[in-house]
């Protein structure tokens, strides 16, 4: 019983030591707007930009930036 428990504990701890699956040079592919859950991610990001510009304050929708309207 103790052997099984030790083996399970060893497997559990060794799983935590795995290197990340996504390499730094692959993260740009995952950050692409095509990877979002939206049906049309490029047009929805454009609409979001227009909405924020009309409201006069950036960041109301969770994006970063100041309220001056500059990118």
C-alpha positions in Angstrom: 0.0 0.0 0.0 2.8 2.4 0.9 4.6 1.5 -2.3 1.6 2.4 -4.4 1.2 5.7 -2.5 4.9 6.6 -3.0 4.7 5.8 -6.7 1.6 8.0 -7.1 3.2 10.8 -5.2 6.4 10.5 -7.3 4.3 10.6 -10.5 2.3 13.6 -9.3 5.5 15.5 -8.3 7.3 14.7 -11.5 4.3 16.0 -13.5 4.8 19.4 -11.9 8.4 19.6 -13.2 7.5 19.4 -16.9 8.8 22.3 -19.0 6.0 24.5 -20.5 4.5 23.1 -23.6 4.3 26.5 -25.4 7.7 27.8 -26.3 8.3 31.6 -26.3 8.5 31.8 -30.1 5.2 30.0 -30.4 3.3 32.4 -28.1 2.9 34.9 -30.9 0.8 32.4 -32.8 -1.5 32.0 -29.9 -1.9 35.7 -29.4 -3.2 36.1 -33.0 -6.7 37.6 -33.2 -7.8 34.5 -35.2 -7.4 32.4 -32.0 -10.1 34.4 -30.1 -13.6 33.0 -29.4 -15.3 35.6 -31.5 -16.9 34.6 -34.8 -15.1 37.3 -36.7 -12.2 38.4 -34.4 -10.6 41.0 -36.7 -13.9 43.0 -37.2 -14.8 42.7 -33.5 -11.5 44.1 -32.5 -12.0 47.0 -34.9 -15.5 47.6 -33.6 -14.1 47.6 -30.0 -11.5 50.1 -31.0 -14.1 52.4 -32.6 -16.3 52.1 -29.5 -13.5 53.0 -27.2 -12.6 56.0 -29.4 -16.2 57.3 -29.4 -16.5 56.9 -25.6 -13.4 59.0 -25.2 -11.6 56.7 -22.7 -9.5 53.7 -23.5 -9.6 50.8 -21.1 -13.3 50.7 -20.4 -13.4 47.3 -22.1 -10.3 46.0 -20.4 -7.7 47.1 -22.9 -4.6 48.9 -21.8 -3.8 52.6 -22.5 -4.5 56.1 -21.3 -7.6 58.3 -21.9 -5.8 60.5 -24.4 -6.8 58.5 -27.5 -3.2 57.7 -28.6 -2.2 54.2 -29.3 
